[in-house]
Amino acid sequence: MKVPFLGDTLEYMRSPVDWARDRYDRFGPVSTVPMFAVRMTVALGPDATEEVLLNRDKAFSNGGGWERFIGPFFHRGLLLLDFDEHLHHRRIMQQAFLPARLGAYRERMTPAVARELASWPVSARFEAYPAVREMIFNLTSEVLTGSGLGAEADEVNRLFEACLRASTGAVRFRFPGLSWSRGLAARRRLETIFGAWVAERRAAGGPADNLLSMLCAAATDDGDRFTAQDVVNHMILLLLAARDTSTIALSTIMYYLARHPEWQQRCREDGSALELVRKEALRLAPPLPHLVRRVVRPTSVLGHPLAVGSYVQTIPQFNHHMHELWTNPMAFDPMRFSEERAEDKVHRYAWLPFGGGVHKCIGMHFAGMVVDAVMRELLERFEWSVEAGYEIPWNRRGLPFPADGLPVRLTSRHRSHGIAPAH
């Protein structure tokens, strides 16, 4: 039985691909359904997705879509800006993700990865997901701030979790003790912590060799700079995104390599195999499985009119599993991304783990660099497996993650697994 307030929300969260497949087969690529307590127009398939994300007539607001769900906790981050303002902020922030910057980040990250993995215990039952998340947060915060978060790291992690829980809660009003109130309090505390970092960094000056310092110092050709609050808003969302998207990608790769040990070994022997595996993992479990927009001027999608104020959702995860686009789409098959098959090229919106259009993830190359750096060291140090027949139980409340922590059997490939092997 459906709950009127939630509509199709529970069915969607239980199995988003199956739910989307059913709607696509029954109603076509564009239909409207009550879910998430609103009337949601669902744009399914690559053609509908392309119209929404390219947004040629600027009718779809990214910020207006996400504001309802995460706005109070991540407001004014890049994801929640639109049009000229979004472009202005993005141009400044893009400086932090240029190839030369990524190379510097990689050099700083390599020894940090070895240090983090040296603390992993060889275990008959090792929960990979929480260990990966802690490692990624340590790595990305160190690289993006230039120094790491020190004693405040655990608190920032807890504050992020409070904001995430609040943003996915069904009860969305202030009342003492409820997750919504705790989330708002967590956001205020994050602003205090990040604001102190910004003030300290601007007072100290120094080289802009990390994201925080770069955002503090960056200016346009006209001399425009971010305000201190701008820097705080962007850093809060970017650090969370860097932690969670890379964690989901790495956990998914570990899961599929545990189930397919032949590919685990192949990745050790052939560096190009890892790229195929990474792409396939992002296809099967994209870190951001759906995208939301709000209509700000009359428009249509594939001829279906949309009124101002209505919400529109695209579901990249469904595109990634369409049998019209992929061979045996439920199967783990990295070779589908090989030059010979190139299934991802059948449509420009067949594979979009980083979104598309002007809001395509600004940190996608950074995320790829993080995942590759960790996986190379992980493959060198360890072998891992899962129990026969194990399937990952996804918790889909918010960003997807393994509900059981992803238990694996972790073994060392070297007698002194705590020491980085020579390369």
C-alpha positions as CSV (number, residue, x, y, z in Angstrom):
1,M,0.0,0.0,0.0
2,K,1.3,3.4,-0.9
3,V,1.6,6.2,1.7
4,P,-0.2,9.3,0.1
5,F,2.4,11.7,1.5
6,L,5.3,9.7,-0.1
7,G,3.6,8.4,-3.2
8,D,6.1,6.1,-5.1
9,T,9.0,7.1,-2.9
10,L,9.4,3.7,-1.1
11,E,9.0,1.7,-4.2
12,Y,11.6,3.8,-5.9
13,M,14.1,3.6,-3.0
14,R,13.6,-0.2,-2.7
15,S,14.6,-0.9,-6.4
16,P,15.1,2.2,-8.5
17,V,16.0,0.5,-11.7
18,D,13.1,-1.9,-11.6
19,W,10.7,1.0,-10.7
20,A,12.0,3.1,-13.6
21,R,11.8,0.2,-16.0
22,D,8.2,-0.4,-15.1
23,R,7.3,3.3,-15.6
24,Y,9.2,3.5,-18.8
25,D,7.5,0.4,-20.3
26,R,4.0,1.6,-19.1
27,F,4.1,5.3,-19.6
28,G,7.1,6.1,-21.9
29,P,10.1,8.3,-21.2
30,V,8.2,11.2,-19.5
31,S,5.5,10.7,-16.9
32,T,4.4,12.4,-13.6
33,V,4.0,10.6,-10.3
34,P,3.7,11.6,-6.6
35,M,7.0,11.0,-4.8
36,F,9.1,12.7,-2.2
37,A,6.0,14.6,-1.2
38,V,5.8,16.5,-4.5
39,R,4.4,15.9,-8.0
40,M,7.5,14.7,-9.8
41,T,7.9,14.5,-13.5
42,V,10.3,11.6,-14.3
43,A,12.4,12.0,-17.4
44,L,13.7,8.5,-18.3
45,G,16.1,7.3,-21.0
46,P,19.0,9.2,-22.7
47,D,16.9,11.5,-24.9
48,A,14.8,12.8,-22.1
49,T,17.8,13.1,-19.9
50,E,19.7,15.1,-22.5
51,E,16.9,17.6,-22.9
52,V,16.8,18.2,-19.1
53,L,20.5,18.4,-18.5
54,L,21.5,20.4,-21.5
55,N,18.8,22.9,-20.5
56,R,19.1,24.9,-23.7
57,D,16.3,27.4,-22.8
58,K,17.4,27.7,-19.2
59,A,14.1,26.5,-18.0
60,F,15.4,24.0,-15.4
61,S,16.9,25.3,-12.1
62,N,19.5,23.0,-10.5
63,G,19.4,24.9,-7.2
64,G,15.6,25.0,-7.2
65,G,15.5,21.2,-7.5
66,W,18.0,20.4,-4.9
67,E,17.0,23.2,-2.5
68,R,14.0,21.2,-1.3
69,F,16.1,18.2,-0.3
70,I,19.5,19.4,0.8
71,G,19.3,23.2,0.6
72,P,19.2,24.1,4.3
73,F,22.3,22.1,4.9
74,F,24.4,22.7,1.8
75,H,23.0,26.0,0.6
76,R,25.0,28.2,-1.8
77,G,27.3,25.3,-2.7
78,L,28.1,25.0,-6.4
79,L,25.4,22.4,-6.9
80,L,22.7,24.8,-5.8
81,L,23.7,27.8,-8.0
82,D,22.3,28.5,-11.4
83,F,22.9,30.2,-14.7
84,D,25.2,33.3,-14.7
85,E,26.0,33.0,-11.0
86,H,26.8,29.3,-11.3
87,L,29.1,30.0,-14.3
88,H,30.9,32.8,-12.5
89,H,31.6,30.6,-9.4
90,R,32.5,27.6,-11.6
91,R,35.1,29.5,-13.6
92,I,36.9,30.6,-10.4
93,M,36.7,27.1,-8.9
94,Q,37.9,25.4,-12.1
95,Q,41.3,26.7,-11.4
96,A,41.6,24.1,-8.6
97,F,41.0,21.2,-11.0
98,L,43.4,22.1,-13.9
99,P,45.7,19.3,-15.0
100,A,48.7,20.9,-13.3
101,R,46.8,21.1,-10.0
102,L,45.7,17.5,-10.3
103,G,49.3,16.4,-10.8
104,A,50.3,18.2,-7.6
105,Y,47.5,16.6,-5.7
106,R,48.6,13.2,-7.0
107,E,52.1,13.6,-5.8
108,R,50.9,14.6,-2.3
109,M,48.3,11.8,-2.2
110,T,50.6,8.9,-3.1
111,P,52.5,8.6,0.2
112,A,49.3,9.4,2.1
113,V,47.5,6.4,0.5
114,A,50.4,4.1,1.6
115,R,50.2,5.5,5.1
116,E,46.4,5.0,5.4
117,L,46.4,1.5,4.0
118,A,49.3,0.5,6.3
119,S,46.8,0.7,9.2
120,W,44.3,-1.8,7.7
121,P,44.3,-5.1,9.6
122,V,44.4,-8.4,7.7
123,S,41.2,-10.0,8.8
124,A,38.8,-12.8,8.1
125,R,36.0,-10.3,8.3
126,F,36.9,-6.8,7.4
127,E,34.2,-4.1,6.9
128,A,35.5,-2.3,3.8
129,Y,33.0,0.5,3.5
130,P,33.7,2.4,6.8
131,A,37.4,1.9,6.4
132,V,37.3,3.3,2.8
133,R,35.2,6.2,3.9
134,E,37.5,7.2,6.7
135,M,40.5,6.8,4.5
136,I,39.0,8.9,1.7
137,F,38.0,11.7,4.1
138,N,41.5,11.8,5.5
139,L,43.1,11.9,2.0
140,T,40.8,14.4,0.4
141,S,40.7,16.8,3.3
142,E,44.5,16.7,3.5
143,V,44.9,17.3,-0.2
144,L,42.1,19.9,-0.6
145,T,43.0,21.9,2.5
146,G,46.7,21.5,2.3
147,S,47.0,20.3,5.9
148,G,44.1,18.1,6.8
149,L,41.5,18.8,9.5
150,G,43.6,17.6,12.5
151,A,41.7,17.2,15.8
152,E,38.5,18.5,14.1
153,A,38.3,15.7,11.5
154,D,36.1,13.4,13.6
155,E,33.7,16.3,14.5
156,V,33.4,17.4,10.9
157,N,32.6,13.8,9.9
158,R,29.9,13.7,12.5
159,L,28.5,17.0,11.5
160,F,28.3,15.9,7.8
161,E,26.4,12.8,8.9
162,A,23.9,14.9,10.9
163,C,23.3,17.1,7.8
164,L,22.9,14.1,5.5
165,R,20.4,12.3,7.9
166,A,18.4,15.5,8.1
167,S,18.3,16.0,4.4
168,T,16.8,12.6,3.8
169,G,14.4,12.6,6.7
170,A,10.6,12.5,6.2
171,V,9.9,15.1,9.0
172,R,11.2,18.4,7.8
173,F,10.6,21.0,10.5
174,R,12.3,22.4,13.6
175,F,11.6,20.6,16.8
176,P,14.1,19.8,19.6
177,G,15.6,16.4,19.2
178,L,14.4,15.7,15.6
179,S,17.0,15.1,12.9
180,W,16.0,18.3,11.1
181,S,16.9,20.5,14.1
182,R,20.2,18.5,14.6
183,G,21.0,19.0,11.0
184,L,20.5,22.7,11.1
185,A,22.7,22.9,14.3
186,A,25.3,20.8,12.5
187,R,25.3,23.2,9.6
188,R,25.8,26.2,11.9
189,R,28.7,24.5,13.6
190,L,30.3,23.6,10.2
191,E,30.1,27.3,9.2
192,T,31.9,28.2,12.4
193,I,34.7,25.7,11.9
194,F,35.2,26.4,8.2
195,G,34.9,30.1,8.7
196,A,37.8,30.0,11.1
197,W,39.9,28.1,8.5
198,V,39.1,30.7,5.9
199,A,40.0,33.6,8.2
200,E,43.3,32.0,9.2
201,R,44.2,31.1,5.6
202,R,43.5,34.6,4.3
203,A,45.5,36.2,7.1
204,A,48.5,33.9,6.6
205,G,48.6,34.2,2.8
206,G,51.1,31.7,1.3
207,P,51.0,29.6,-1.8
208,A,47.6,28.6,-3.2
209,D,48.6,25.0,-3.7
210,N,45.3,23.5,-2.4
211,L,41.6,24.1,-2.9
212,L,41.0,26.0,0.3
213,S,43.9,28.4,-0.3
214,M,43.0,28.8,-3.9
215,L,39.4,29.7,-3.2
216,C,40.6,32.2,-0.6
217,A,43.0,33.8,-3.2
218,A,41.2,33.3,-6.5
219,A,40.0,36.3,-8.5
220,T,38.5,36.9,-11.9
221,D,40.1,39.1,-14.6
222,D,37.9,41.9,-13.3
223,G,39.2,41.4,-9.7
224,D,36.1,39.8,-8.3
225,R,36.8,37.4,-5.3
226,F,34.8,35.0,-3.3
227,T,33.5,36.3,0.0
228,A,34.5,34.4,3.1
229,Q,31.0,32.9,3.2
230,D,31.3,31.8,-0.5
231,V,34.5,29.9,0.4
232,V,32.8,28.3,3.4
233,N,29.7,27.3,1.3
234,H,31.8,25.7,-1.4
235,M,34.3,23.9,0.9
236,I,31.5,22.3,2.9
237,L,29.8,20.8,-0.1
238,L,33.1,19.9,-2.0
239,L,34.6,18.1,1.0
240,L,31.4,16.1,1.5
241,A,31.1,15.3,-2.2
242,A,34.8,14.3,-2.4
243,R,34.3,12.0,0.5
244,D,31.1,10.3,-0.4
245,T,31.3,9.9,-4.2
246,S,34.9,8.5,-4.1
247,T,33.9,6.2,-1.2
248,I,30.9,4.8,-3.1
249,A,33.0,4.3,-6.2
250,L,35.9,2.6,-4.4
251,S,33.5,0.4,-2.4
252,T,31.7,-0.7,-5.5
253,I,35.0,-1.5,-7.3
254,M,36.1,-3.6,-4.3
255,Y,32.8,-5.4,-4.3
256,Y,33.0,-6.4,-7.9
257,L,36.6,-7.3,-7.8
258,A,35.9,-9.5,-4.8
259,R,33.2,-11.3,-6.8
260,H,35.4,-11.5,-9.9
261,P,38.9,-12.4,-8.7
262,E,40.1,-12.9,-12.3
263,W,39.5,-9.1,-12.9
264,Q,41.3,-8.4,-9.6
265,Q,44.4,-10.1,-10.9
266,R,44.0,-8.6,-14.3
267,C,44.1,-5.1,-12.8
268,R,47.4,-5.9,-11.1
269,E,48.9,-7.1,-14.3
270,D,47.4,-4.5,-16.7
271,G,46.9,-0.9,-15.6
272,S,44.4,-0.2,-18.4
273,A,42.1,-2.9,-17.0
274,L,41.6,-0.7,-13.9
275,E,40.0,2.0,-16.0
276,L,37.6,-0.4,-17.6
277,V,36.6,-1.7,-14.1
278,R,36.2,1.8,-12.7
279,K,33.9,2.8,-15.6
280,E,31.8,-0.4,-15.2
281,A,31.5,0.1,-11.4
282,L,30.3,3.6,-12.0
283,R,27.8,2.3,-14.5
284,L,26.4,-0.3,-12.2
285,A,26.3,1.9,-9.1
286,P,26.6,5.6,-9.9
287,P,27.3,7.6,-6.7
288,L,24.6,10.1,-7.6
289,P,21.8,7.8,-9.1
290,H,19.3,10.6,-9.7
291,L,19.3,14.3,-10.5
292,V,16.6,16.8,-9.6
293,R,15.6,20.1,-11.3
294,R,12.8,22.6,-10.9
295,V,11.0,24.4,-13.7
296,V,11.5,28.2,-13.7
297,R,9.9,29.0,-17.1
298,P,7.3,27.1,-19.2
299,T,9.0,24.3,-21.2
300,S,8.6,20.8,-22.3
301,V,10.5,17.5,-22.4
302,L,10.1,15.4,-25.5
303,G,6.9,17.3,-26.2
304,H,5.4,16.9,-22.7
305,P,4.6,20.4,-21.3
306,L,5.9,21.3,-17.8
307,A,4.5,24.1,-15.7
308,V,6.6,26.6,-13.7
309,G,7.3,25.3,-10.2
310,S,7.1,21.6,-11.1
311,Y,9.9,19.2,-10.2
312,V,11.7,17.0,-12.7
313,Q,13.9,14.0,-12.0
314,T,16.3,12.2,-14.3
315,I,17.7,8.8,-13.3
316,P,21.2,8.1,-14.7
317,Q,21.2,4.7,-12.9
318,F,18.3,3.7,-15.1
319,N,20.1,4.8,-18.3
320,H,23.0,2.7,-17.1
321,H,20.8,-0.4,-17.0
322,M,18.7,-0.1,-20.2
323,H,18.8,-3.2,-22.4
324,E,18.2,-0.8,-25.3
325,L,21.7,0.6,-24.7
326,W,23.7,-2.1,-23.1
327,T,24.4,-5.8,-23.7
328,N,23.2,-7.8,-20.7
329,P,23.1,-4.6,-18.6
330,M,22.8,-6.3,-15.2
331,A,26.1,-8.2,-15.6
332,F,29.6,-7.0,-14.6
333,D,31.4,-6.7,-17.9
334,P,34.2,-4.2,-18.0
335,M,35.0,-5.0,-21.6
336,R,31.9,-3.2,-22.7
337,F,34.0,-0.1,-22.4
338,S,36.8,-1.4,-24.6
339,E,37.5,0.4,-27.9
340,E,36.2,-2.6,-29.8
341,R,32.8,-2.5,-28.1
342,A,32.4,1.1,-26.8
343,E,28.9,0.5,-25.6
344,D,29.0,3.8,-23.7
345,K,29.3,5.7,-27.1
346,V,25.9,4.5,-28.3
347,H,24.4,7.7,-26.9
348,R,26.1,10.6,-25.2
349,Y,23.7,10.2,-22.2
350,A,23.9,6.4,-22.0
351,W,26.7,6.7,-19.4
352,L,26.7,9.7,-17.1
353,P,28.0,9.0,-13.7
354,F,29.1,12.6,-13.3
355,G,25.9,14.2,-14.7
356,G,25.9,16.3,-17.8
357,G,25.5,19.8,-19.2
358,V,26.8,22.9,-17.4
359,H,26.4,21.2,-14.0
360,K,28.6,18.2,-14.9
361,C,30.6,17.4,-11.8
362,I,33.5,19.8,-11.5
363,G,35.6,17.3,-9.5
364,M,35.2,14.3,-11.8
365,H,38.8,14.1,-12.8
366,F,39.9,14.7,-9.2
367,A,37.6,11.8,-8.1
368,G,39.1,9.5,-10.8
369,M,42.6,10.4,-9.7
370,V,41.7,9.5,-6.0
371,V,40.1,6.2,-7.0
372,D,43.0,5.2,-9.2
373,A,45.6,6.1,-6.6
374,V,43.9,4.1,-3.9
375,M,43.2,1.1,-6.1
376,R,46.7,0.7,-7.3
377,E,48.1,0.6,-3.8
378,L,45.3,-1.6,-2.6
379,L,45.8,-4.1,-5.4
380,E,49.5,-4.2,-4.7
381,R,49.1,-4.8,-0.9
382,F,46.0,-7.0,-0.6
383,E,43.8,-9.6,-2.0
384,W,40.2,-9.7,-0.9
385,S,37.1,-11.8,-1.4
386,V,33.5,-12.1,-0.3
387,E,31.4,-15.1,0.8
388,A,30.1,-17.2,-2.1
389,G,26.7,-15.9,-3.3
390,Y,27.1,-12.6,-1.4
391,E,25.3,-9.6,-2.9
392,I,25.7,-6.1,-1.6
393,P,22.6,-4.8,0.3
394,W,22.3,-1.2,-0.8
395,N,20.9,1.4,1.6
396,R,19.3,3.9,-0.8
397,R,18.2,6.5,1.7
398,G,20.2,9.4,0.4
399,L,23.4,8.5,-1.4
400,P,23.7,4.7,-1.8
401,F,26.0,2.7,0.5
402,P,26.4,-0.9,1.7
403,A,24.0,-1.4,4.6
404,D,26.2,-4.2,6.1
405,G,29.5,-2.3,5.7
406,L,30.6,-4.6,2.9
407,P,32.3,-7.4,4.7
408,V,35.3,-8.9,2.9
409,R,38.1,-11.3,3.7
410,L,41.3,-9.3,3.5
411,T,44.7,-11.0,3.1
412,S,48.1,-9.5,2.6
413,R,50.1,-10.2,-0.6
414,H,53.3,-9.4,1.3
415,R,54.7,-10.6,4.5
416,S,55.2,-7.1,5.7
417,H,51.9,-5.7,4.5
418,G,52.3,-2.7,6.7
419,I,55.3,-1.5,4.6
420,A,54.7,-0.1,1.2
421,P,56.2,-2.5,-1.4
422,A,58.8,-1.1,-3.8
423,H,57.6,0.0,-7.2
